Amino acid sequence: MAIEQRSNGGARRVPGASRPRSGYRCPVVSVEKRQDLLTLADLLTTGQVTPVIDRTYPLDEAADALSYVAAGHTRGKVVITL
């Protein structure tokens, strides 16, 4: 995900940057600067950026969830609920 910091203190998602290219997978987003992390946290808190959840599995089906992820066809996060 790419976030553009604006001079007025706001931020916006860069159009198209959150969409992975065909054949490209980026399972981890790395934020190196503290201010970037705070900006990302604010965007998540206010609902301006939301994670894409592909599927949700109960804990007793965690093996199925891992198999689904291993198959490589996920389109978002796979969540295991407690």
N, C-alpha and C positions, 0 to 999 in steps of 0.2 A: 504494500500500500504506500503510495506517495502522498505526502501532505505538504502543501505549500504554505509557508508562514507568511502572513500579510503584514505590512508595515503598521497597520492599526492594531496589531495584537491578535487579530483573528487568524483563522486557518481555514483551508478548504482542501478537499480531496482533489487531486489532479485527475481530470476526466480520463477514463480508460486505464489508469494506472493500477487499479485494483483488480482488473480482469487479467488473469494469466494468459499468456500466449499459448497457442496449441503446442502440446508436448512439453510445456514448461510447468514445473511444480515448485512452489516456494512455501513449504510447510511452516516456516518460522518467520516472524517479522522481528527484526532487530532494531532497537532504538538506542542510539549511542549517547545522545545528549539528554541531560535531565529536563531541560525545557521542552524538548520534543516529546518526551514521555509524559510530561504534565499536560501538554497540548492534546496528545492522543487520549489520555485519561478523561480530559474534559469533553472531547468529542464523543467518547463512548458514554459518559455520564448523561450528556444532554440528548443522546439519541441521534446525533448527526452522522455517526458512523456505527453500524451494527454488524456483528459477525453473521456470516451466512451459516446456518445450521442445516446440514444435509439430513442427518438421521439422529434419533435419540434411542438409546437402549437402556433397559434397566440393568442393574449391577449383575444380576444372575445370567444375563445374556452378553457379558463382556467378551467372551470368546467369539461370539458371532460378530460383535462390533469390530474386533481386531481382524477377523477374517475379511470383513467388508473393506476395511482400510487397506489391508494387504493386497486386495484385488486391484487397487489403484483406480477405482472409478468414482471416488468421492468428489463432490462438487462444493463442499463446504466442510465445516467442522462436524465431527461425529462425537456426540455427547453421551457419556455414561452417567445415568442418574442413580443417586443413592436412596 
